[in-house]
């Protein structure tokens, strides 16, 4: 019988933690992710509120427990939760929203990196066009990093989360490492 084991986006058994100068890059393997898109003529607000699923406004990220979310486009969000308790996040959200939303499993489509450094802006200004110093905490946006369509969330002055295509996980990590080496 096959011995199947979960692997991270970087192809390892354990998530990567890479340090370049003062920057720490942590691969997040512990988050389940799904997209939630409002169906025409429907309302999600009351169901979301009763289930504790935040639906933040444009360009915003909202942390919560167990669900956190960020706005991706009008009437669409990425919702995340701990993988250990929400491995079937799409089915759990479908139970919350029923026919009011289209839910798509996204966990295995994305690699997630948490970035932490005292001056994270010095790295991000080499990677994308987001003015990290100027945007407020909780800012979420789609951007391009090293020719890859990514989402960037500002968690704090020295903390960000990057969501990139899983198939390009190694390339994205390399781009961040190179930018950090240039910045520090």
N, C-alpha and C positions, 0 to 999 in steps of 0.2 A: 504494500500500500504506500502511496506517496506520503512523504513527510513535508507537509505544507507549513511554511512559516511566513508571517507578515514581514515585509521588508519596507524600509523607509524609502522615500523618493530618491535618495542617494544610493540605494542598493545595499544597505547595511541592516543588521539586526537591531541596532540601537541608533537613535538620532544623533546626528553630528553636532559637535560643539567646537567651533573654530574661533581662535583668538588672533587678531592682527592688531598689534599695538594695543590701544585701549578699547578697541571694538571687539565685542563678543557676538558671534553669529550662532544662534541656536536653532536647529531644525526642529520644528514642532510636529511630532508624530502622534500627539495625544489629543488632537482636535478633529471632530466630525464636522463636515461642512455640507450645506445644502443651499440651493437657490430657491427663493420664494417669489413668485410673480403673481400679482393681483390679476384676477380675471375680470374682464370688462363688466361693469355694472355691479360689482360685488364690493363688500366691505370686509376688511380684515381687523380693524381696530379693536372691536370688542373681544373677538376670539384671541387676538394677540395679547391683549391686556390680561385676560383671565388665565392664560397659559404662561405668562411671564416672558413672552417673546417680544423684545424691543423691535420697533420698526422706525429707525431714526430718519430724519429728513435728509435732503440732498447734501452730499459730501460729508456725511457724519457717520461716526462709529459710536455705538453705545454698548458698554460692557454690562453684563448682568449675570445672574445665576439662575439656572444653569446656562441659559442662552445669552449670547452676545450677537450683535448684528451690525452690518454696515450697508449703507445705501449704494447700489450699483448703477441704476438707471431709474427713470420715473416708474414708480410702482413696482420696483424689484429690489430685493435685498439678498445678501449672503448671510446666512445664519449659521453660527458655530456653537458647539457645545462639547463638553468632555467626551472623548471617544469611548472611554471605559463604560460610561452610562448611556451613551447615545449613539452607539455603533450604527443603528438603524435610524439615523436622524430623519431621513426622508419620510419614512413610515410614521414616525412620531409626529412630524409636522403636518403630514396629511391628515392625521387624526385630529389635530388642532383646527386646521383650516378647511377641511372637507373640500367641497367643490368651489370654494371662494378663491382658491389659489392653485397655481401649477407649481409643483414641487419637483426639484431635480436633485438627485444625489450628486455631490461635487467632491467628496472627500478624496477620492483617488485621482482626481483630475488636476489637483494643485499641490505644489510644494509650499510650505509655509516656513518662513524664517523670521525669527525675532532678532532684531538688531539692538544692541545696547552699547552706548559710549557717551562720555561726558559731552563731546561735541559731535553729535551724529550728523548735523548739517554739513560738516566738512566732507563727509563721505557721500551723502545723498546728493549734494550739488554736483558731484562728479558723475552721478549715475542717471539723474532724471531732471526734469524741468520744474519739479515742485520746489517752491521756496519754503523749505522745512522750518526755517527760523520764523517766518511770518505767519504760517498757518497755525490755528489753535489746536490744542490737544483734542483728540477725537476727530480730527479731519481725516476723511477717507476719500481717495480718488483713484481713478484709473490712470496709469502712466506707462511710459515705455522705459525699460531698463535693458540696456545692451540689446536692442532690437526685439525685446520680448514684451508682450502685453502683460502688465502686472497691475495689481492693486497695492497701494501703499496706504497704511493707516498710521497716523501719529498717535502713539500711546502716551507720550510725554516728551519733555525737552530732550531727553537722552534715550528715548525708546521708540521703536517703530516695528511694525509687522509688515512683511512683504509676502504677497501671494503671487506665485508665478506658475507657469505651466509645468506640470510634473515631468513631462518629457524633456524639459530643458533645465532640470534642477541643478545639474553639475555646472552648466554654463552660467546660470544665474549666480550660484555660489562663487564661481571664479570671478565674475564681474565685480561682486561686492568685495572680494578679497583684494583685487587689483586696485579698486578705488580706495580702499582703506590703506593699502600700502602707499599710495600716492598722497593721501591726506595726512598720514602720520609718519 
